[in-house]
Amino acid sequence: MTRADLPEVEHEVLADAWPAFRLFEAMSTQWRVGMGGAIGLDYSAIPPTASMLGMKRKEITEAFHDLRVMEAEALLIMSESK
């Protein structure tokens, strides 16, 4: 799946979810991949990635649940495209 496979649609991100969205987007190259495709994000990359975004430890903790929801949805979408 490439960016060209995605329709050009704008989506609104709620203010409360914005930090998690920024982190998820910045983690876009940090997927762990097995023989069947992506299996999840590399969680060890979260702290340094969040730090580069200027996020504090408390903000990372608050964003983690939303990040996992986005990860699960992305995995579902990726599995459907197989």
N, C-alpha and C positions, 0 to 999 in steps of 0.2 A: 504494500500500500504506500503510495506516495502522496504528497500534497496535491498533485494534479488530480488524484482520484476523489478528492473532497470537493463538494460544491462550494462556491463562493457565497457564503451566507454569514451575515453578522449576527452575533449573539450577545446579549447583555449579560454581564457578570455582576452579581450582587456585590455591594461594597464589602460585606462580611466575608465573602469567598475570594476576594481579590488577592490577598497574600498567598493563599493556597494555589490559586490559578497561576500566579506568577512563578511559584515554585515548581508546579507541575510542568509548565511550559519550559522552564529552564532545565528540568530533568529529562527533556525529550530524548537525549542521547544516552540515558543511563538505564536502559532496559536490560534485564537479564534475559538471555535467550537460550532455550533448549532446542532439542531436535524438532519439536513441534511448533516452535515459534516463541514469542515473548511469554515469559512466565511471571514477570513482575518487575517493579523498579528495584534498582540497587539501593537499598536503604542506607548503605554506608556512604553513599554520595550525597545524601540529604544535608547533613550539617555543613560541609564545605560549599555546596551549591547555595544554600540559604545564606550563608555568611557572605558570599559574593554578591547576593542581592541586598545585603545590609539588614537582614532579619536577625532579631535577637532570639535567644533561646526560648523565651516565653512565646514569641510569635510562631516559632517553629512548632512548639508543642500544640499551640492552638490550631495551627493549620494542618497538622498531621492527619486528623480524622478526615477532613475534606480531601486531602491529597489521596488518601486510600480509597475514598469513594470514586474519585476521578480515575485512579489506577484500575479499579475493578471494572468501571464502565469501558475504559479503553481496551482492557483485555477482552471483554465481551465483544466489542465491535471488531477487534482484530481477529478473534476466533470465528466470527460470522463471515469474514471475508475469505476464509480458506476454501 
